[in-house]
């Protein structure tokens, strides 16, 4: 489901304001930080969006006028500074293009949001917040919100190795206990985030909820780890999405016996009810198209004399 250039422009003007830029609908990037060869952070100034943002929500980003719209979970927001933070993994055509072109002082053509249903923080007394790879970033606002609500927070984050770790100090500030897991054992405990969850469950028998964000296979494993103990487990789903308003139906997911739209009904869902196999199959639907788009863009970069960023492994 597409839209015309004029429709996109009207949409951006409705949601974006950033005085001083040539395009009044654009959003200015004020800070960038690279965490690895494929993962980078962008912080942009948007006071209204920062004021409205809540944990668990996402934004739709259009990097440049003729670019595609991509959903990105909000990794942080600062209402006093009026900023919103995104952490991006450069694995496809658009995210690799953003890695090459998005720097401090450059504009994003449009950012729409916050979108999605905010995470339900509630009155939990003890929670485990789990993030794997890129899922580490979006679980941070939830860990902070749980701590600010008075909960005892146990953070569990996982990476392939020590070199890929980011935001450790940010998490330690809001976590009463903090567990890092690494595939090679170069930092924290050697193992997966499910091993960290098992450590937390063994030590604490009164955990109210586990929140897990990361690749689908990781979230599925987390849900299966907590299922025997019947501990509420919330996951944040990342299906294919187009408009982010529930109209295209591309982000539909199977939850229990029903169908939900991740963009308006989620992205948070009961992990024990999610059909992860269906989700992972749907995520593969456009693999060939994405591969061809990346190849065309890489060729274009070489023609223009701009080398495309290398294709690195997923976190």
C-alpha positions as CSV (number, residue, x, y, z in Angstrom):
1,X,0.0,0.0,0.0
2,X,1.8,3.1,-1.2
3,X,1.2,6.9,-1.2
4,X,2.0,9.8,-3.5
5,X,4.8,12.2,-2.9
6,X,2.3,15.0,-2.0
7,X,0.5,12.7,0.4
8,X,3.8,11.8,2.1
9,X,4.7,15.5,2.4
10,X,1.3,16.3,4.0
11,X,1.8,13.5,6.4
12,X,5.2,14.7,7.5
13,X,4.0,18.3,7.9
14,X,1.2,17.0,10.2
15,X,3.7,15.3,12.5
16,X,7.0,17.0,12.2
17,X,8.3,20.4,13.2
18,X,12.0,21.4,13.4
19,X,12.6,25.1,12.9
20,X,15.7,26.1,11.0
21,X,15.8,23.3,8.5
22,X,15.4,24.0,4.8
23,X,12.4,21.5,4.7
24,X,10.1,22.5,7.5
25,X,8.8,18.9,7.7
26,X,12.3,17.4,8.2
27,X,13.8,16.3,11.6
28,X,17.4,17.2,12.5
29,X,19.8,14.6,13.7
30,X,21.7,16.1,16.6
31,X,23.9,13.2,17.7
32,X,25.2,9.9,16.3
33,X,27.2,7.2,17.9
34,X,28.5,4.0,16.3
35,X,28.4,0.9,18.5
36,X,29.8,-1.5,15.9
37,X,30.3,-1.9,12.2
38,X,26.6,-2.5,11.7
39,X,24.9,-0.9,14.7
40,X,24.6,2.9,15.3
41,X,22.5,5.3,17.3
42,X,20.8,8.5,16.1
43,X,19.3,11.1,18.3
44,X,17.0,13.7,16.8
45,X,15.3,16.8,18.2
46,X,11.5,16.7,18.4
47,X,10.1,18.2,21.6
48,X,6.5,17.2,20.9
49,X,7.3,13.6,20.1
50,X,9.6,13.3,23.1
51,X,6.9,14.6,25.3
52,X,4.4,12.1,24.0
53,X,6.7,9.1,23.8
54,X,6.2,6.1,26.1
55,X,8.1,2.8,26.5
56,X,7.3,0.2,23.9
57,X,6.2,2.6,21.2
58,X,7.8,3.1,17.7
59,X,8.2,5.6,14.9
60,X,7.9,5.4,11.2
61,X,11.0,6.9,9.5
62,X,11.4,8.1,5.9
63,X,15.1,8.9,5.6
64,X,14.9,10.8,2.3
65,X,12.1,12.1,0.1
66,X,12.0,9.0,-2.2
67,X,12.9,6.5,0.5
68,X,10.8,3.8,2.0
69,X,9.1,4.1,5.4
70,X,10.6,1.8,8.0
71,X,9.4,1.2,11.6
72,X,11.9,1.6,14.4
73,X,11.3,1.1,18.1
74,X,12.0,4.1,20.3
75,X,15.2,3.3,22.2
76,X,15.1,6.4,24.5
77,X,13.5,9.8,24.9
78,X,14.3,12.8,27.0
79,X,11.4,15.2,27.6
80,X,13.6,17.9,29.1
81,X,16.0,18.0,26.1
82,X,13.1,17.3,23.6
83,X,15.0,14.4,22.0
84,X,14.2,10.9,20.7
85,X,16.8,8.2,20.3
86,X,16.9,5.3,17.8
87,X,19.3,2.4,17.6
88,X,19.6,1.0,14.1
89,X,21.1,-2.2,12.7
90,X,22.4,-1.8,9.1
91,X,21.3,-5.0,7.5
92,X,19.1,-4.0,4.5
93,X,19.1,-1.4,1.8
94,X,17.5,1.5,3.7
95,X,19.3,0.9,7.0
96,X,22.6,0.7,5.2
97,X,21.8,3.9,3.3
98,X,21.0,5.5,6.6
99,X,24.3,4.3,8.0
100,X,26.1,6.0,5.2
101,X,24.1,9.3,5.0
102,X,22.7,10.0,8.5
103,X,25.1,12.1,10.5
104,X,24.9,15.0,13.0
105,X,23.3,18.0,11.4
106,X,21.6,16.1,8.5
107,X,17.8,15.8,8.3
108,X,15.5,12.8,8.2
109,X,12.8,13.6,5.6
110,X,10.1,12.5,8.0
111,X,9.5,10.8,11.3
112,X,5.9,9.9,12.3
113,X,5.0,8.9,15.9
114,X,5.0,7.9,18.6
115,X,2.9,4.9,17.3
116,X,1.7,1.7,18.8
117,X,0.2,0.9,22.2
118,X,2.6,1.8,25.1
119,X,3.9,-0.9,27.3
120,X,1.8,-1.6,30.4
121,X,4.0,-0.9,33.3
122,X,1.4,-1.6,36.0
123,X,2.2,-2.2,39.7
124,X,4.7,-5.1,39.3
125,X,7.0,-5.5,42.3
126,X,9.7,-7.5,40.5
127,X,10.4,-7.8,36.8
128,X,13.1,-9.1,34.5
129,X,13.9,-7.0,31.4
130,X,15.6,-9.0,28.7
131,X,17.2,-7.7,25.6
132,X,19.2,-9.6,22.9
133,X,21.4,-7.9,20.3
134,X,19.5,-5.0,18.9
135,X,16.6,-5.7,21.3
136,X,18.8,-4.3,24.1
137,X,18.0,-0.8,23.1
138,X,14.2,-0.8,23.0
139,X,14.0,-2.7,26.3
140,X,15.9,0.1,28.1
141,X,12.9,2.5,28.4
142,X,10.8,-0.3,29.9
143,X,13.5,-1.1,32.5
144,X,13.7,2.6,33.4
145,X,9.9,2.9,33.6
146,X,9.6,-0.2,35.8
147,X,12.2,1.2,38.2
148,X,10.6,4.6,38.3
149,X,7.3,2.9,39.2
150,X,8.9,1.3,42.2
151,X,9.6,-2.2,40.9
152,X,12.7,-4.3,41.6
153,X,14.3,-4.6,38.2
154,X,16.6,-7.4,37.0
155,X,18.3,-6.7,33.7
156,X,19.4,-9.4,31.4
157,X,21.1,-8.5,28.1
158,X,23.0,-10.6,25.6
159,X,25.6,-10.0,22.9
160,X,27.8,-12.2,20.7
161,X,31.0,-10.7,22.4
162,X,32.4,-8.0,24.5
163,X,33.1,-5.6,21.6
164,X,29.4,-5.4,20.8
165,X,28.2,-4.3,24.3
166,X,26.6,-0.9,24.5
167,X,24.6,1.0,27.1
168,X,25.8,-1.0,30.0
169,X,26.0,2.0,32.3
170,X,22.6,3.2,31.3
171,X,21.1,-0.2,32.4
172,X,23.0,-0.4,35.6
173,X,21.6,2.9,36.6
174,X,18.1,1.5,36.7
175,X,18.6,-2.2,37.4
176,X,18.9,-3.6,40.9
177,X,20.6,-6.7,39.4
178,X,22.3,-6.8,36.0
179,X,23.3,-9.9,34.0
180,X,25.3,-9.7,30.8
181,X,25.4,-12.9,28.6
182,X,27.8,-13.4,25.7
183,X,28.1,-16.2,23.2
184,X,31.9,-16.5,23.6
185,X,32.1,-15.7,27.3
186,X,34.2,-12.6,26.8
187,X,31.9,-10.6,29.0
188,X,29.5,-11.6,31.8
189,X,28.4,-15.2,31.7
190,X,28.9,-17.5,28.7
191,X,25.6,-18.4,27.3
192,X,22.3,-17.1,25.9
193,X,19.8,-14.6,27.5
194,X,17.7,-17.7,28.5
195,X,20.6,-18.7,30.7
196,X,20.4,-15.3,32.4
197,X,16.6,-15.7,32.8
198,X,17.2,-19.1,34.5
199,X,19.6,-17.6,36.9
200,X,17.1,-14.9,37.8
201,X,14.3,-17.5,38.2
202,X,16.5,-19.7,40.4
203,X,17.3,-16.8,42.7
204,X,13.9,-15.1,42.8
205,X,10.6,-17.1,43.2
206,X,8.5,-14.0,43.2
207,X,9.0,-12.5,39.7
208,X,5.8,-10.9,38.4
209,X,6.7,-10.5,34.8
210,X,9.5,-11.0,32.2
211,X,9.8,-8.6,29.3
212,X,11.8,-9.8,26.4
213,X,12.8,-8.0,23.2
214,X,15.0,-9.2,20.4
215,X,15.0,-11.5,17.4
216,X,11.9,-13.7,17.1
217,X,13.8,-16.9,17.8
218,X,15.2,-15.4,21.0
219,X,11.8,-14.2,22.2
220,X,10.3,-17.6,21.5
221,X,13.1,-19.2,23.6
222,X,12.4,-16.7,26.4
223,X,8.7,-17.5,26.4
224,X,9.4,-21.2,26.5
225,X,11.8,-20.7,29.4
226,X,9.2,-19.0,31.5
227,X,6.2,-21.1,30.5
228,X,6.8,-24.0,33.0
229,X,6.7,-21.4,35.8
230,X,3.7,-19.7,34.3
231,X,5.3,-16.3,34.6
232,X,3.7,-13.5,32.6
233,X,6.0,-12.9,29.6
234,X,5.7,-9.9,27.3
235,X,7.4,-9.7,24.0
236,X,7.6,-6.9,21.4
237,X,7.0,-8.1,17.9
238,X,8.6,-6.8,14.7
239,X,6.6,-8.0,11.7
240,X,6.7,-6.5,8.2
241,X,4.9,-3.1,8.4
242,X,3.9,-0.5,5.9
243,X,1.7,2.3,7.1
244,X,1.8,1.7,10.9
245,X,-1.9,2.5,11.3
246,X,-3.6,-0.8,10.8
247,X,-4.8,-0.2,7.3
248,X,-2.4,-2.4,5.2
249,X,-2.6,-5.5,7.3
250,X,1.0,-6.4,6.6
251,X,1.9,-6.6,10.3
252,X,-0.8,-9.2,11.3
253,X,0.3,-11.8,13.8
254,X,-1.3,-14.9,15.2
255,X,-2.0,-14.4,19.0
256,X,-3.7,-17.4,20.5
257,X,-6.8,-18.2,18.3
258,X,-7.0,-14.7,16.9
259,X,-5.3,-12.3,14.5
260,X,-3.9,-9.0,15.7
261,X,-2.1,-6.1,14.0
262,X,1.2,-5.3,15.7
263,X,1.1,-1.6,14.8
264,X,-2.1,-0.8,16.6
265,X,-2.8,-3.8,18.9
266,X,0.9,-4.1,19.9
267,X,3.8,-4.2,19.5
268,X,3.6,-5.8,23.0
269,X,1.9,-9.2,23.2
270,X,1.7,-12.2,25.6
271,X,4.7,-14.3,24.6
272,X,3.0,-17.5,25.6
273,X,0.2,-16.8,23.0
274,X,2.4,-15.7,20.0
275,X,2.7,-18.1,17.0
276,X,6.4,-17.4,16.5
277,X,6.8,-19.9,13.7
278,X,4.2,-18.0,11.7
279,X,5.9,-14.7,12.5
280,X,9.3,-16.0,11.4
281,X,7.9,-17.4,8.1
282,X,6.2,-14.1,7.3
283,X,9.4,-12.2,7.9
284,X,11.0,-14.3,5.2
285,X,8.4,-13.3,2.6
286,X,10.3,-10.5,1.0
287,X,13.9,-11.8,1.5
288,X,14.5,-12.0,-2.3
289,X,13.1,-8.5,-2.9
290,X,15.2,-7.1,-0.1
291,X,18.3,-8.8,-1.4
292,X,17.8,-7.4,-4.9
293,X,17.1,-3.9,-3.5
294,X,20.4,-4.0,-1.6
295,X,22.3,-5.2,-4.6
296,X,20.9,-2.4,-6.8
297,X,21.8,0.2,-4.2
298,X,25.3,-1.2,-3.8
299,X,25.8,-0.9,-7.5
300,X,24.5,2.6,-7.5
301,X,27.0,3.5,-4.7
302,X,29.9,2.2,-6.7
303,X,28.8,4.1,-9.8
304,X,28.7,7.3,-7.7
305,X,32.0,6.5,-6.2
306,X,30.6,5.9,-2.7
307,X,31.5,2.5,-1.3
308,X,28.5,0.9,0.4
309,X,29.1,-0.1,4.0
310,X,30.1,-3.7,4.4
311,X,27.5,-6.4,5.2
312,X,28.3,-7.4,8.8
313,X,26.8,-10.2,10.8
314,X,23.7,-9.7,12.9
315,X,24.1,-9.0,16.6
